[in-house]
């Protein structure tokens, strides 16, 4: 006979055993272990091929050695980019190490490792499925256009990636702040402002930061008017931060030149079909890898379809996922910018471009959308979602060999320059050719360096 106690209480399941809880925790951490091992292998390989001799654009440090002040050097545009942050951080290291390019490469590897780790944790928050998390981990550690990792000058791209992801993380934390209202309001307002400040640092790291800044501006404005930011301090901080980002972008574009040796800009209305194809291809580059234009275009179409269905599955929650909104806008604006600047070269030039730091952002809304679809009660859909998530890194694995070839090519180029250096010293013969076309400029720089250090700095040790 019943004593009046609920039946559920009388038949409640026993608590899980300790070994099962430990097994579940290990199961949940498989993706973290996969990412950590993969990242270590990637960085170890990149450090093996790290440049030990100034390569191409790195000779621009000569502007400083030949009379520019620190501030003039930092503010001088590089092509169409204003890379103030990168120059301000790396020039002191050049002076301290006697222009040790390997140290600069290791700095870039450290920045990339921090950015990739933070981005992986950010994606990890968007889904509870271990399969999707493992797919994201593989995507971030398998090689693609990773010649950036072995070239010291490209640290500027890693800084853009790092500050952009930090801005997205600050926005994510802002949306996660809860009660009590007074304390939550103060903290959320600070995080809104911090995300805008970090986006400005990404903006002045490289031109791709424009996409991060506009993506954050769109998300902050949406948060202000969608009720994520409460009326009062939160509202005005979010709206003011969005306005500040738009003003920063306008200033950046105003001071950015268009080099005469670059092709004319491809404006969207000049060839709408080509422009749209290039944008979709650029979106796909975030999920595939360079030198496969047809694959990248197909991946871009698939990514946009998945994100659209995921947003439909999320319903009203989609408009309040500010981090995802910011990433979607960034992922669309980034290839549009590349299409404007490089579209005259055609699709092949788009897929060979080294813009991983902004193309990869599409992975965040992509895995968020897969997570929303995975939550639906359909086993067929779950299998399809897992298959899509794992197909991405499988394609990546197919390009490991050409990615290593890129690293080897740059490494061999530097070795040739080093051998010439040993034979002839700081002679024009070591600088001329396809990789070092501005021989007279570099030769004058080397004379200045010789007078400064009594040799040729660290590069003289080769």
The 8 nearest C-alpha neighbors of each residue, nearest first, counted from 0:
[[1, 2, 3, 4, 6, 9, 5, 10],
 [0, 2, 3, 4, 6, 5, 9, 8],
 [3, 1, 4, 0, 5, 6, 9, 8],
 [2, 4, 1, 5, 6, 0, 9, 8],
 [5, 3, 2, 6, 1, 8, 9, 7],
 [6, 4, 7, 8, 3, 9, 1, 2],
 [5, 7, 9, 8, 10, 4, 11, 1],
 [8, 6, 10, 5, 9, 11, 4, 12],
 [7, 9, 11, 6, 5, 10, 4, 12],
 [10, 8, 6, 7, 11, 5, 4, 12],
 [9, 11, 7, 8, 6, 12, 13, 5],
 [12, 10, 8, 7, 9, 13, 6, 14],
 [11, 13, 10, 14, 15, 8, 7, 9],
 [12, 14, 15, 11, 16, 10, 9, 8],
 [13, 15, 16, 12, 11, 17, 20, 19],
 [16, 14, 19, 13, 17, 20, 18, 12],
 [15, 17, 19, 18, 14, 20, 13, 21],
 [18, 16, 20, 19, 21, 15, 22, 14],
 [19, 17, 21, 20, 16, 22, 15, 23],
 [18, 20, 22, 16, 21, 17, 23, 15],
 [19, 21, 23, 17, 22, 18, 24, 16],
 [20, 22, 18, 24, 19, 23, 25, 17],
 [23, 21, 19, 25, 20, 24, 18, 26],
 [24, 22, 26, 20, 25, 21, 27, 19],
 [23, 25, 27, 21, 26, 22, 20, 28],
 [24, 26, 22, 28, 23, 27, 21, 29],
 [27, 25, 23, 24, 28, 29, 22, 129],
 [26, 28, 24, 25, 29, 23, 129, 30],
 [27, 29, 25, 31, 26, 30, 24, 32],
 [30, 28, 32, 31, 26, 27, 33, 25],
 [29, 31, 133, 33, 32, 28, 132, 34],
 [32, 30, 34, 28, 33, 29, 35, 136],
 [33, 31, 35, 29, 30, 34, 36, 28],
 [34, 32, 30, 36, 31, 35, 37, 29],
 [33, 35, 136, 31, 37, 32, 36, 38],
 [34, 36, 32, 38, 37, 33, 31, 39],
 [37, 35, 39, 33, 38, 34, 32, 40],
 [38, 36, 34, 40, 140, 39, 35, 33],
 [37, 39, 41, 35, 140, 40, 36, 34],
 [38, 40, 36, 42, 37, 41, 43, 35],
 [41, 39, 43, 37, 38, 42, 44, 36],
 [42, 40, 38, 44, 39, 43, 37, 45],
 [43, 41, 45, 39, 44, 40, 46, 38],
 [42, 44, 40, 46, 45, 41, 39, 47],
 [43, 45, 47, 41, 42, 46, 40, 48],
 [46, 44, 42, 47, 48, 43, 149, 148],
 [47, 45, 49, 43, 48, 44, 42, 149],
 [46, 48, 44, 45, 49, 43, 42, 149],
 [47, 49, 45, 46, 410, 406, 149, 50],
 [50, 48, 149, 46, 47, 45, 101, 104],
 [51, 49, 52, 149, 150, 101, 410, 48],
 [50, 52, 101, 100, 49, 413, 53, 99],
 [51, 53, 50, 413, 100, 54, 458, 417],
 [54, 52, 57, 58, 100, 55, 51, 50],
 [53, 55, 57, 52, 56, 58, 413, 150],
 [54, 56, 57, 435, 434, 58, 53, 59],
 [57, 55, 58, 59, 54, 152, 53, 60],
 [58, 56, 59, 54, 55, 152, 53, 60],
 [57, 59, 60, 56, 61, 55, 53, 441],
 [60, 58, 61, 57, 62, 56, 63, 55],
 [59, 61, 58, 62, 63, 57, 64, 90],
 [60, 62, 64, 59, 63, 444, 58, 65],
 [63, 61, 60, 65, 64, 59, 67, 72],
 [62, 64, 67, 61, 65, 66, 60, 72],
 [65, 63, 61, 62, 66, 447, 444, 448],
 [66, 64, 62, 63, 61, 444, 67, 447],
 [65, 67, 63, 64, 68, 62, 61, 72],
 [68, 66, 63, 71, 72, 62, 65, 69],
 [67, 69, 71, 70, 72, 63, 66, 73],
 [68, 70, 72, 71, 73, 67, 63, 87],
 [69, 71, 73, 72, 68, 74, 67, 87],
 [72, 70, 68, 74, 73, 69, 67, 75],
 [71, 73, 69, 75, 70, 74, 67, 63],
 [72, 74, 83, 70, 86, 71, 75, 87],
 [73, 75, 71, 72, 83, 70, 76, 81],
 [74, 76, 72, 73, 71, 77, 81, 83],
 [77, 75, 81, 80, 78, 74, 79, 255],
 [76, 78, 80, 79, 81, 75, 82, 59],
 [77, 79, 80, 258, 76, 257, 256, 81],
 [80, 78, 256, 255, 257, 77, 258, 76],
 [81, 79, 206, 77, 78, 205, 76, 82],
 [82, 80, 76, 83, 203, 205, 77, 255],
 [83, 81, 204, 205, 203, 85, 84, 80],
 [82, 84, 73, 86, 203, 85, 81, 74],
 [85, 83, 204, 87, 86, 82, 203, 88],
 [84, 86, 155, 88, 87, 82, 83, 204],
 [87, 85, 89, 83, 73, 88, 84, 90],
 [86, 88, 84, 85, 89, 90, 83, 73],
 [89, 87, 85, 86, 90, 84, 91, 92],
 [88, 90, 92, 86, 91, 87, 85, 93],
 [89, 91, 93, 92, 86, 87, 88, 94],
 [92, 90, 94, 93, 89, 95, 88, 87],
 [91, 93, 95, 89, 90, 94, 96, 88],
 [94, 92, 98, 90, 91, 96, 95, 97],
 [93, 95, 91, 97, 92, 96, 98, 90],
 [94, 96, 92, 93, 97, 91, 98, 90],
 [97, 95, 98, 99, 93, 94, 92, 457],
 [96, 98, 456, 457, 94, 99, 95, 93],
 [99, 97, 93, 96, 457, 100, 456, 94],
 [100, 98, 457, 96, 101, 102, 97, 93],
 [99, 101, 103, 102, 51, 98, 52, 151],
 [100, 102, 104, 51, 103, 99, 50, 49],
 [103, 101, 105, 100, 104, 99, 106, 96],
 [102, 104, 100, 106, 151, 101, 105, 107],
 [103, 105, 151, 101, 107, 106, 102, 149],
 [106, 104, 108, 102, 107, 103, 109, 101],
 [107, 105, 103, 109, 104, 108, 102, 110],
 [106, 108, 154, 104, 110, 105, 109, 111],
 [107, 109, 105, 111, 106, 110, 112, 148],
 [110, 108, 112, 106, 107, 111, 105, 113],
 [111, 109, 107, 113, 108, 112, 157, 114],
 [110, 112, 114, 108, 157, 113, 109, 115],
 [111, 113, 109, 115, 110, 114, 116, 108],
 [114, 112, 110, 116, 111, 115, 117, 109],
 [113, 115, 161, 111, 117, 116, 112, 118],
 [114, 116, 118, 112, 117, 113, 111, 119],
 [117, 115, 119, 113, 118, 114, 112, 120],
 [116, 118, 120, 114, 119, 115, 113, 121],
 [119, 117, 121, 115, 116, 120, 114, 164],
 [118, 120, 122, 116, 121, 117, 123, 115],
 [121, 119, 123, 117, 118, 122, 116, 124],
 [120, 122, 118, 119, 123, 124, 117, 168],
 [123, 121, 119, 125, 124, 120, 363, 118],
 [122, 124, 120, 121, 125, 126, 132, 119],
 [125, 123, 122, 121, 126, 120, 127, 367],
 [124, 126, 367, 122, 123, 370, 121, 127],
 [127, 125, 370, 128, 124, 123, 367, 131],
 [126, 128, 129, 125, 370, 123, 124, 132],
 [127, 129, 130, 131, 126, 132, 370, 373],
 [130, 128, 132, 131, 133, 127, 27, 30],
 [131, 129, 133, 128, 132, 385, 134, 388],
 [132, 130, 134, 128, 133, 129, 388, 135],
 [131, 133, 129, 135, 134, 130, 30, 123],
 [134, 132, 30, 136, 130, 135, 131, 129],
 [133, 135, 131, 389, 137, 388, 132, 136],
 [134, 136, 138, 132, 133, 137, 131, 139],
 [135, 137, 34, 133, 139, 134, 138, 132],
 [138, 136, 134, 140, 139, 135, 392, 141],
 [137, 139, 135, 392, 136, 140, 141, 134],
 [138, 140, 136, 137, 141, 135, 115, 119],
 [141, 139, 38, 37, 137, 138, 142, 41],
 [140, 142, 138, 137, 139, 395, 396, 143],
 [143, 141, 399, 402, 145, 140, 144, 395],
 [142, 144, 288, 145, 402, 141, 289, 398],
 [145, 143, 146, 402, 353, 289, 142, 288],
 [146, 144, 147, 148, 143, 142, 402, 406],
 [145, 147, 148, 406, 149, 144, 405, 150],
 [148, 146, 145, 150, 153, 149, 144, 353],
 [147, 149, 146, 145, 150, 45, 108, 107],
 [148, 150, 49, 146, 147, 45, 50, 104],
 [149, 151, 147, 153, 152, 148, 50, 104],
 [150, 152, 104, 103, 153, 154, 100, 149],
 [153, 151, 154, 57, 150, 155, 56, 103],
 [154, 152, 155, 151, 147, 156, 150, 157],
 [155, 153, 107, 157, 156, 152, 151, 158],
 [154, 156, 153, 85, 158, 157, 204, 205],
 [157, 155, 159, 154, 158, 153, 356, 160],
 [156, 158, 160, 154, 111, 159, 155, 161],
 [159, 157, 161, 155, 160, 156, 162, 204],
 [158, 160, 201, 156, 204, 157, 162, 161],
 [161, 159, 356, 157, 163, 158, 162, 164],
 [162, 160, 114, 158, 164, 163, 159, 157],
 [163, 161, 165, 201, 159, 197, 164, 160],
 [164, 162, 166, 160, 165, 201, 161, 198],
 [163, 165, 167, 166, 161, 162, 160, 168],
 [166, 164, 168, 162, 167, 163, 161, 169],
 [167, 165, 194, 197, 163, 169, 164, 168],
 [168, 166, 164, 170, 165, 169, 322, 171],
 [167, 169, 171, 165, 170, 166, 164, 172],
 [170, 168, 172, 166, 194, 171, 167, 190],
 [169, 171, 173, 167, 168, 172, 194, 322],
 [172, 170, 168, 169, 174, 173, 322, 167],
 [171, 173, 175, 169, 170, 174, 168, 176],
 [172, 174, 187, 170, 175, 171, 190, 176],
 [173, 175, 171, 172, 176, 170, 227, 187],
 [174, 176, 172, 173, 177, 171, 187, 170],
 [177, 175, 173, 174, 183, 187, 172, 178],
 [176, 178, 183, 175, 179, 180, 174, 184],
 [179, 177, 180, 183, 176, 182, 181, 184],
 [178, 180, 182, 181, 183, 177, 184, 176],
 [181, 179, 178, 183, 182, 184, 177, 185],
 [182, 180, 184, 183, 179, 185, 178, 186],
 [181, 183, 185, 184, 180, 179, 186, 178],
 [184, 182, 180, 186, 185, 181, 177, 178],
 [185, 183, 187, 181, 182, 186, 180, 233],
 [184, 186, 182, 188, 183, 187, 189, 181],
 [185, 187, 189, 183, 188, 184, 182, 190],
 [188, 186, 173, 190, 184, 189, 185, 183],
 [187, 189, 233, 191, 185, 190, 186, 236],
 [188, 190, 186, 192, 187, 191, 193, 185],
 [191, 189, 193, 187, 192, 188, 173, 169],
 [192, 190, 188, 194, 193, 189, 237, 187],
 [191, 193, 189, 195, 190, 194, 240, 196],
 [194, 192, 190, 196, 195, 191, 189, 197],
 [193, 195, 166, 169, 197, 191, 192, 196],
 [194, 196, 198, 192, 193, 197, 240, 199],
 [197, 195, 193, 199, 198, 194, 192, 200],
 [198, 196, 200, 166, 194, 199, 195, 162],
 [197, 199, 201, 195, 212, 200, 196, 166],
 [200, 198, 202, 196, 197, 201, 203, 195],
 [201, 199, 197, 203, 202, 198, 204, 162],
 [202, 200, 159, 208, 198, 162, 204, 199],
 [208, 203, 201, 199, 200, 209, 204, 205],
 [202, 204, 200, 82, 201, 83, 205, 81],
 [203, 205, 82, 201, 84, 159, 202, 155],
 [206, 204, 82, 207, 203, 80, 208, 202],
 [205, 207, 80, 208, 209, 202, 81, 204],
 [208, 206, 209, 205, 210, 357, 333, 202],
 [202, 207, 209, 201, 211, 206, 210, 205],
 [210, 208, 212, 207, 202, 211, 206, 248],
 [209, 211, 329, 333, 213, 208, 332, 212],
 [212, 210, 208, 214, 329, 209, 213, 163],
 [213, 211, 209, 198, 215, 214, 210, 244],
 [214, 212, 216, 210, 215, 211, 217, 209],
 [213, 215, 325, 329, 328, 211, 217, 216],
 [214, 216, 218, 325, 212, 217, 213, 219],
 [217, 215, 241, 213, 219, 214, 218, 244],
 [216, 218, 214, 220, 215, 219, 221, 213],
 [219, 217, 221, 325, 215, 321, 220, 216],
 [218, 220, 222, 216, 237, 221, 217, 241],
 [221, 219, 223, 217, 222, 218, 238, 241],
 [222, 220, 218, 224, 219, 223, 225, 217],
 [223, 221, 227, 219, 225, 220, 224, 228],
 [222, 224, 228, 234, 220, 221, 237, 225],
 [223, 225, 221, 222, 226, 220, 227, 228],
 [226, 224, 222, 221, 227, 223, 319, 228],
 [225, 227, 228, 224, 229, 223, 222, 230],
 [226, 228, 222, 225, 229, 223, 319, 174],
 [229, 227, 223, 233, 234, 226, 222, 230],
 [228, 230, 233, 234, 226, 227, 231, 184],
 [231, 229, 234, 233, 228, 232, 235, 226],
 [232, 230, 234, 233, 229, 235, 228, 236],
 [231, 233, 235, 234, 236, 188, 230, 184],
 [234, 232, 188, 228, 236, 229, 231, 235],
 [235, 233, 223, 230, 228, 237, 231, 236],
 [234, 236, 238, 232, 237, 233, 239, 231],
 [237, 235, 239, 233, 238, 234, 188, 240],
 [238, 236, 240, 219, 234, 235, 239, 191],
 [239, 237, 235, 241, 240, 220, 236, 223],
 [238, 240, 242, 236, 241, 237, 235, 243],
 [239, 241, 243, 237, 242, 238, 195, 236],
 [240, 242, 216, 238, 244, 239, 243, 219],
 [241, 243, 239, 245, 240, 244, 246, 238],
 [244, 242, 240, 246, 241, 245, 239, 247],
 [245, 243, 247, 241, 246, 242, 212, 216],
 [244, 246, 248, 242, 247, 243, 249, 241],
 [245, 247, 243, 249, 244, 248, 250, 242],
 [248, 246, 244, 250, 245, 249, 251, 243],
 [247, 249, 251, 245, 250, 246, 252, 209],
 [248, 250, 246, 252, 247, 251, 253, 245],
 [251, 249, 253, 247, 248, 252, 246, 254],
 [252, 250, 248, 253, 254, 249, 247, 255],
 [251, 253, 255, 249, 250, 254, 248, 256],
 [252, 254, 250, 251, 255, 249, 256, 248],
 [253, 255, 251, 252, 250, 256, 81, 76],
 [254, 256, 252, 79, 253, 251, 80, 81],
 [257, 255, 79, 258, 254, 78, 76, 80],
 [256, 258, 79, 259, 255, 78, 261, 260],
 [259, 257, 260, 261, 78, 256, 79, 262],
 [258, 260, 261, 257, 262, 263, 256, 78],
 [259, 261, 258, 262, 257, 78, 263, 79],
 [262, 260, 259, 258, 263, 257, 340, 341],
 [263, 261, 343, 264, 260, 341, 340, 259],
 [264, 262, 265, 261, 343, 340, 341, 259],
 [263, 265, 340, 339, 266, 262, 343, 341],
 [264, 266, 339, 342, 343, 267, 263, 340],
 [265, 267, 269, 268, 339, 264, 270, 274],
 [268, 266, 271, 269, 274, 270, 265, 339],
 [267, 269, 271, 270, 266, 274, 265, 272],
 [270, 268, 267, 266, 271, 265, 274, 273],
 [269, 271, 268, 273, 272, 267, 274, 266],
 [272, 270, 274, 268, 267, 273, 275, 269],
 [273, 271, 275, 274, 270, 276, 267, 277],
 [274, 272, 276, 275, 270, 271, 277, 342],
 [273, 275, 271, 277, 272, 276, 267, 270],
 [276, 274, 278, 272, 277, 273, 271, 279],
 [277, 275, 273, 279, 278, 274, 280, 272],
 [276, 278, 280, 274, 275, 279, 338, 281],
 [279, 277, 334, 281, 275, 335, 280, 276],
 [278, 280, 299, 282, 276, 281, 277, 296],
 [279, 281, 296, 277, 283, 295, 278, 282],
 [282, 280, 334, 278, 284, 283, 279, 277],
 [283, 281, 299, 279, 280, 284, 285, 330],
 [299, 282, 284, 295, 298, 280, 285, 281],
 [285, 283, 287, 281, 286, 295, 282, 288],
 [284, 286, 359, 358, 283, 282, 361, 287],
 [287, 285, 284, 283, 391, 362, 298, 359],
 [288, 286, 284, 285, 295, 283, 395, 391],
 [287, 289, 143, 284, 395, 144, 290, 286],
 [288, 290, 350, 351, 291, 144, 284, 143],
 [289, 291, 350, 351, 292, 288, 347, 348],
 [292, 290, 294, 289, 293, 295, 350, 288],
 [293, 291, 295, 294, 350, 290, 296, 347],
 [294, 292, 296, 295, 291, 297, 280, 298],
 [295, 293, 297, 291, 296, 292, 298, 287],
 [294, 296, 283, 298, 292, 280, 284, 293],
 [295, 297, 280, 299, 293, 298, 294, 283],
 [298, 296, 294, 300, 299, 295, 301, 293],
 [299, 297, 283, 301, 295, 296, 300, 302],
 [283, 298, 300, 282, 279, 296, 302, 297],
 [299, 301, 297, 303, 298, 302, 304, 296],
 [302, 300, 298, 304, 299, 303, 305, 297],
 [301, 303, 299, 305, 304, 300, 298, 306],
 [302, 304, 306, 300, 305, 301, 307, 299],
 [305, 303, 307, 301, 302, 306, 308, 300],
 [306, 304, 302, 308, 307, 303, 309, 301],
 [307, 305, 309, 303, 368, 304, 308, 365],
 [306, 308, 304, 310, 309, 305, 303, 311],
 [309, 307, 311, 305, 310, 306, 312, 304],
 [308, 310, 368, 306, 312, 311, 307, 371],
 [309, 311, 313, 307, 312, 308, 317, 306],
 [312, 310, 308, 314, 309, 313, 307, 317],
 [313, 311, 309, 310, 314, 308, 371, 372],
 [312, 314, 310, 317, 311, 316, 309, 371],
 [315, 313, 311, 316, 312, 317, 310, 318],
 [314, 316, 317, 318, 313, 319, 311, 310],
 [315, 317, 319, 314, 313, 318, 320, 310],
 [316, 318, 320, 315, 313, 319, 310, 314],
 [319, 317, 316, 320, 315, 321, 324, 225],
 [318, 320, 316, 317, 321, 227, 222, 225],
 [321, 319, 317, 323, 322, 318, 324, 316],
 [320, 322, 324, 218, 323, 319, 325, 222],
 [323, 321, 325, 324, 171, 320, 167, 170],
 [322, 324, 326, 364, 321, 325, 320, 327],
 [325, 323, 321, 327, 322, 326, 218, 328],
 [324, 326, 214, 218, 215, 322, 328, 323],
 [325, 327, 329, 323, 324, 328, 360, 330],
 [328, 326, 330, 324, 329, 325, 323, 364],
 [327, 329, 214, 331, 325, 330, 326, 332],
 [330, 328, 214, 210, 326, 332, 211, 327],
 [329, 331, 327, 361, 328, 333, 332, 360],
 [332, 330, 328, 329, 333, 334, 327, 335],
 [331, 333, 335, 329, 210, 334, 330, 328],
 [332, 334, 210, 336, 335, 330, 331, 329],
 [335, 333, 281, 337, 278, 336, 332, 338],
 [334, 336, 338, 332, 278, 333, 337, 339],
 [337, 335, 339, 333, 334, 338, 332, 340],
 [336, 338, 334, 340, 339, 335, 341, 333],
 [339, 337, 342, 335, 341, 336, 340, 334],
 [338, 340, 265, 336, 264, 337, 342, 266],
 [341, 339, 337, 264, 338, 342, 336, 265],
 [340, 342, 338, 343, 337, 344, 339, 349],
 [343, 341, 338, 344, 345, 265, 339, 340],
 [344, 342, 345, 341, 265, 262, 263, 264],
 [343, 345, 342, 348, 341, 346, 347, 262],
 [346, 344, 342, 343, 347, 348, 349, 341],
 [347, 345, 349, 348, 277, 350, 292, 344],
 [346, 348, 349, 350, 345, 292, 351, 290],
 [349, 347, 351, 346, 344, 350, 345, 352],
 [348, 350, 346, 352, 347, 351, 345, 341],
 [349, 351, 289, 290, 347, 352, 348, 292],
 [350, 352, 289, 348, 290, 349, 347, 353],
 [353, 351, 349, 350, 354, 348, 289, 144],
 [352, 354, 355, 144, 351, 147, 145, 289],
 [355, 353, 356, 352, 357, 358, 156, 207],
 [354, 356, 358, 357, 359, 353, 285, 144],
 [357, 355, 160, 354, 358, 359, 156, 157],
 [356, 358, 359, 355, 360, 354, 333, 207],
 [359, 357, 285, 355, 360, 356, 284, 354],
 [358, 360, 285, 361, 357, 355, 362, 356],
 [361, 359, 362, 358, 357, 330, 363, 326],
 [360, 362, 330, 363, 359, 285, 364, 365],
 [363, 361, 365, 360, 364, 359, 366, 285],
 [362, 364, 361, 365, 122, 366, 360, 367],
 [365, 363, 367, 323, 366, 362, 361, 368],
 [364, 366, 362, 368, 363, 367, 306, 361],
 [365, 367, 369, 368, 363, 364, 362, 370],
 [366, 368, 364, 370, 125, 365, 369, 363],
 [369, 367, 309, 371, 306, 365, 370, 366],
 [368, 370, 366, 372, 371, 367, 373, 384],
 [369, 371, 126, 373, 367, 368, 372, 366],
 [370, 372, 368, 374, 369, 373, 309, 313],
 [373, 371, 369, 374, 370, 375, 309, 368],
 [374, 372, 370, 381, 375, 371, 369, 384],
 [373, 375, 371, 372, 370, 376, 381, 377],
 [376, 374, 373, 372, 377, 371, 380, 381],
 [377, 375, 374, 378, 373, 380, 381, 372],
 [376, 378, 380, 379, 375, 381, 373, 374],
 [377, 379, 381, 380, 382, 376, 375, 383],
 [380, 378, 382, 381, 377, 383, 384, 376],
 [379, 381, 383, 377, 378, 382, 384, 373],
 [382, 380, 378, 384, 373, 383, 379, 377],
 [381, 383, 385, 379, 380, 384, 386, 378],
 [384, 382, 380, 386, 381, 385, 387, 379],
 [383, 385, 381, 387, 386, 382, 380, 369],
 [384, 386, 388, 382, 387, 383, 389, 381],
 [385, 387, 383, 389, 384, 388, 390, 382],
 [388, 386, 390, 384, 385, 389, 383, 391],
 [387, 389, 385, 134, 386, 390, 131, 391],
 [388, 390, 134, 386, 391, 387, 392, 385],
 [391, 389, 393, 387, 388, 392, 386, 394],
 [390, 392, 389, 393, 394, 388, 286, 395],
 [393, 391, 395, 138, 394, 137, 390, 389],
 [394, 392, 390, 396, 395, 391, 389, 397],
 [395, 393, 397, 392, 396, 391, 390, 287],
 [394, 396, 392, 393, 397, 398, 141, 287],
 [395, 397, 393, 394, 398, 399, 392, 141],
 [396, 398, 394, 395, 399, 393, 400, 392],
 [399, 397, 400, 396, 401, 395, 402, 143],
 [398, 400, 402, 396, 401, 397, 142, 403],
 [399, 401, 403, 402, 398, 404, 397, 396],
 [402, 400, 404, 403, 398, 399, 405, 143],
 [403, 401, 399, 405, 404, 400, 143, 142],
 [402, 404, 406, 400, 405, 401, 407, 399],
 [403, 405, 401, 407, 402, 406, 408, 400],
 [406, 404, 408, 402, 403, 407, 146, 401],
 [405, 407, 403, 146, 404, 409, 408, 48],
 [406, 408, 404, 410, 405, 409, 411, 403],
 [409, 407, 405, 411, 410, 406, 404, 412],
 [410, 408, 412, 406, 411, 407, 413, 405],
 [409, 411, 407, 413, 408, 412, 48, 50],
 [410, 412, 414, 408, 413, 409, 407, 415],
 [413, 411, 409, 415, 414, 410, 408, 416],
 [412, 414, 416, 410, 411, 415, 52, 417],
 [413, 415, 411, 417, 416, 412, 418, 410],
 [416, 414, 418, 412, 417, 413, 411, 419],
 [415, 417, 413, 419, 414, 418, 429, 420],
 [416, 418, 420, 414, 415, 419, 461, 413],
 [419, 417, 415, 421, 420, 416, 414, 422],
 [418, 420, 422, 416, 429, 417, 421, 423],
 [419, 421, 424, 417, 418, 423, 422, 429],
 [420, 422, 418, 419, 424, 423, 417, 461],
 [423, 421, 419, 420, 424, 418, 417, 429],
 [424, 422, 420, 426, 421, 419, 425, 429],
 [425, 423, 420, 426, 421, 422, 419, 459],
 [426, 424, 420, 423, 427, 445, 429, 442],
 [425, 427, 428, 424, 429, 423, 442, 430],
 [426, 428, 430, 429, 438, 431, 442, 425],
 [427, 429, 426, 430, 431, 419, 423, 438],
 [430, 428, 419, 427, 416, 426, 420, 431],
 [429, 431, 435, 427, 438, 428, 432, 436],
 [432, 430, 435, 436, 438, 428, 429, 427],
 [433, 431, 435, 434, 436, 430, 428, 429],
 [432, 434, 435, 436, 431, 430, 55, 437],
 [433, 435, 432, 55, 436, 431, 54, 430],
 [434, 436, 430, 431, 432, 433, 437, 55],
 [437, 435, 431, 432, 438, 433, 434, 430],
 [438, 436, 440, 439, 435, 441, 431, 430],
 [437, 439, 441, 440, 431, 430, 436, 427],
 [440, 438, 442, 441, 437, 443, 427, 444],
 [439, 441, 443, 438, 442, 437, 444, 61],
 [442, 440, 444, 438, 443, 439, 445, 437],
 [441, 443, 439, 445, 444, 440, 438, 446],
 [444, 442, 446, 441, 445, 440, 439, 447],
 [443, 445, 441, 447, 61, 442, 446, 65],
 [446, 444, 448, 442, 447, 443, 449, 441],
 [445, 447, 449, 443, 444, 448, 450, 442],
 [446, 448, 444, 450, 445, 449, 451, 64],
 [447, 449, 451, 445, 450, 446, 455, 452],
 [450, 448, 454, 455, 453, 446, 447, 451],
 [449, 451, 447, 448, 453, 452, 446, 454],
 [452, 450, 448, 449, 453, 447, 454, 455],
 [453, 451, 454, 449, 456, 450, 448, 455],
 [454, 452, 449, 450, 451, 455, 456, 448],
 [455, 453, 449, 452, 456, 459, 448, 450],
 [454, 456, 459, 449, 448, 458, 452, 457],
 [457, 455, 97, 458, 459, 454, 452, 98],
 [456, 458, 97, 459, 99, 460, 98, 455],
 [459, 457, 460, 456, 461, 455, 52, 98],
 [458, 460, 455, 457, 461, 456, 454, 424],
 [461, 459, 458, 457, 456, 455, 454, 421],
 [460, 459, 458, 417, 421, 420, 457, 418]]
